[in-house]
């Protein structure tokens, strides 16, 4: 159940970040917020589907990977140094790992 709670909170953060990007940000921050929100929302849905499939490992990778990916972009949009962008691919790698693990789990069933 904790996984569903975290996914739901992640969805709320993504909507807030997307709204801020659309209405309150300017410059490169707009794209960082938009990209972070898009990836985060997609992976919230993926995590919930994975939970429904009883594939909790991939679901955790989706939630953690989306958090790292999106939050580093959000941090840069809010003024963090650009080197934060070097952390973003770690989240992306976790997301890819989640998709591969989900595919492997589905193929085994």
N, C-alpha and C positions, 0 to 999 in steps of 0.2 A: 504494500500500500504506500510505503514511503516513496517508492519510485513514481507512482502516479501523482503524488503530491508535488514532488520535485518537477515533474514534467509540466504540471498545471502552472506552477509558479514560473517556470521557464517560459511558458506561453505568454503569461501576463507581462513578463519583462520584455519579451520580444515585441509585443504589441505596443508597449510604452515607448520602446526605443524606435520603432518604426514611425510612430506618431511624432515623436520629437524630431526625427529626421525629416519628416514631411513638412512640419510646421515651425520648427524652432531652430534648426541648424542651418549652417551655410558652409560653402566651400567643400573641401574633401570630406568633412564630417558627414555630409548628407549621404554620400555613397557608402561610407563605412557603416553608418547606422542602417541603411537600407539592406546592405549585404548581410550584416550580422543578424538583423531581424528575419530576413528571408531564410537563411540557413537554420536559425534557431527554431522558427516555426515549423519548417519541414521536418526537422528532427524530433520535435515534440510529438508530432503525429506518428512518425516512425517508431518512437519509443513506446507510445501507447499501443500501436499495432503489435509490436514485439512482445509487450506484456501480455496482450490478449492471446498471442501464440505460445505463451509460456516460455519465451526466449528472453530471460531476464539479463543474461550477459550482454547481448547486443543492445538491449534497452539502456543498460547502464552506460555503455560506450556512447550511445546517441546523446544521452543527457549530459554526460561529462564532456564529451567532445564538443557539443554545441555550446556549452558554457564557456569552455576555454576559447573556442573560435570566436564566438560572438562578443564575449566580455572584453577580449583584448581589442577588438575593433571599437567597441563602445568606449573603452578607456581612452583610446587615441582620439576619438571624436570629442571627448570631454577634456582633452589637453594633455594626456599622457605622452611621454616621449615616443617618437616613431619607432624606436627599437622594440616596442611592444609588438609591432608587426612581425617580428621574428618568432614570437611565441604562437601566433595564430596557426601556423601549419601543424603544430602539435595537435590542436583540436581537430583540424582537418584529417590528420592521419587516424585519429580515434574514430571519426565519423566513417571513414573508409573501412576501417577495421570492423565497425559495427555492421555495415552493409555486408561485408564478406562473411562475417560470423552468422548473420541472419540467413544469408543464402545457403551456407553450409548446414545450418540447423534445419532449414526447410527441406533441403535435399535429402537429409537423413530421415525425415519423418515419412 
